[in-house]
Amino acid sequence: MVGVLVAVVFGAVILYRHRPIAPDVPRSWRSSQSVAARLCRRVHRSVDGARDAVRRAQRHGLAVSSLEHAADDLRVCAATIDRQLVAAADLPLGARHRTLLALRYRIIDVEKAASRVVRMAADAGCPDVDGVRASVDEVHRRLDYLEDARRELRDYGG
């Protein structure tokens, strides 16, 4: 029984490791500790987070088509970075280091943009507090008028 469990866990780890991050990326980068692989996982984690935030907002019935386009553009940027990371991984050490450093700054830009998409998708679902306040104030104003009218009727009739 224990042997079967170990075999299942080992098989799951192998399948997970060989599941691709993206089409242009080596499958081994899923669990590799190389700088290029970590940068690849990092950019995809942020882009996937933005995509998930937009999907959640859509499920709640919010109009987020512009954010959907922004998330698609981020996905294209991530694919471009993927190709550059794969090319950089094959360079000699000095050139690889310079190229990966430059790509790291591009990845930071993508992460910032992705976090803005996440924040804006979350804000799209926030209620308009000022609109609610104006509606409540209008109800109070009408109730005041009604109270005044009832008071006048009572004073007039009484």
C-alpha positions in Angstrom: 0.0 0.0 0.0 2.8 2.4 0.9 4.7 1.5 -2.3 1.6 2.4 -4.4 1.2 5.7 -2.6 4.9 6.5 -3.2 4.6 5.6 -6.9 1.5 7.8 -7.3 3.2 10.8 -5.6 6.4 10.3 -7.7 4.3 10.1 -10.8 2.4 13.3 -9.9 5.7 15.1 -9.4 7.0 13.9 -12.7 3.8 15.0 -14.5 3.8 18.4 -12.7 7.4 19.0 -13.6 6.8 18.2 -17.3 3.7 20.3 -17.6 4.7 23.3 -19.7 4.7 26.9 -18.2 4.2 28.3 -21.7 4.5 26.9 -25.3 8.0 28.4 -26.0 9.5 27.4 -22.7 11.3 24.1 -21.8 9.2 21.9 -19.7 12.0 21.4 -17.2 11.7 25.1 -16.3 8.6 24.3 -14.2 10.9 23.2 -11.3 14.4 24.3 -12.5 16.3 26.7 -10.2 18.1 28.5 -13.0 17.8 32.3 -13.1 16.0 32.2 -16.4 13.5 29.6 -15.2 12.7 31.6 -12.0 12.2 34.7 -14.1 9.9 32.9 -16.4 7.8 31.5 -13.6 7.8 35.0 -12.0 6.4 36.8 -15.1 3.8 34.1 -15.7 2.7 34.2 -12.0 2.0 37.9 -12.3 0.3 37.7 -15.8 -1.8 34.7 -14.7 -2.9 36.6 -11.5 -4.0 39.5 -13.7 -5.9 37.2 -16.0 -7.6 35.5 -13.0 -8.6 38.9 -11.5 -10.3 39.9 -14.8 -12.1 36.5 -15.0 -13.4 37.0 -11.4 -14.7 40.4 -12.3 -16.4 39.1 -15.4 -18.1 36.3 -13.4 -19.5 39.0 -11.2 -21.0 40.7 -14.2 -18.7 43.7 -14.4 -17.8 45.3 -17.6 -14.0 44.9 -17.8 -13.4 44.5 -21.5 -10.6 47.1 -21.4 -8.9 45.2 -18.6 -9.3 42.0 -20.6 -7.4 43.6 -23.5 -4.7 44.8 -21.1 -4.4 41.2 -19.7 -4.1 39.9 -23.3 -1.4 42.4 -24.0 0.5 41.3 -20.9 0.2 37.7 -22.1 1.8 38.8 -25.4 4.6 40.6 -23.5 5.2 37.5 -21.4 5.5 35.3 -24.5 8.0 37.7 -25.9 10.0 37.7 -22.7 9.8 33.8 -22.7 11.5 33.7 -26.1 14.2 36.1 -24.9 14.7 34.1 -21.7 15.1 30.9 -23.7 17.7 32.6 -26.0 19.5 34.1 -23.0 19.8 30.8 -21.3 22.0 29.5 -24.1 24.4 32.5 -24.0 27.9 32.4 -22.4 28.0 33.5 -18.7 28.8 37.2 -19.1 26.4 37.9 -21.9 23.7 35.7 -20.2 24.1 37.7 -16.9 23.7 41.1 -18.7 20.8 39.9 -20.8 18.9 38.4 -17.8 19.5 41.5 -15.8 17.9 43.6 -18.6 15.0 41.1 -18.8 14.5 41.3 -15.0 13.8 45.0 -15.4 11.2 44.3 -18.2 9.7 41.6 -15.9 9.3 44.2 -13.1 7.5 46.5 -15.5 5.2 43.6 -16.5 4.6 42.8 -12.8 3.7 46.4 -12.1 1.2 46.5 -15.0 -0.3 43.2 -13.9 -0.7 44.5 -10.3 -2.5 47.5 -11.7 -4.9 45.3 -13.7 -5.6 43.3 -10.6 -6.2 46.5 -8.6 -8.5 48.0 -11.3 -10.4 44.7 -11.6 -11.0 44.7 -7.9 -12.0 48.4 -7.9 -14.5 47.8 -10.7 -16.5 45.7 -8.3 -16.5 48.2 -5.5 -19.8 49.9 -5.0 -20.2 53.6 -5.7 -20.3 54.9 -2.1 -21.0 58.5 -3.0 -23.9 57.4 -5.2 -25.4 55.4 -2.3 -24.9 58.4 0.0 -26.7 60.7 -2.5 -29.6 58.2 -2.7 -29.9 57.9 1.1 -29.8 61.7 1.4 -32.6 62.0 -1.2 -34.7 59.5 0.8 -34.1 61.5 4.0 -35.1 64.7 2.2 -38.4 63.2 1.0 -39.1 61.8 4.5 -38.5 65.3 5.9 -41.1 66.7 3.4 -43.5 64.0 4.3 -43.1 64.7 8.0 -43.6 68.4 7.4 -46.7 67.7 5.4 -48.2 65.5 8.1 -47.4 68.1 10.8 -49.1 70.8 8.7 -52.2 68.5 8.3 -52.3 67.8 11.9 -51.9 71.5 12.8 -54.5 72.5 10.2 -57.0 69.9 11.1 -56.6 70.0 14.8 
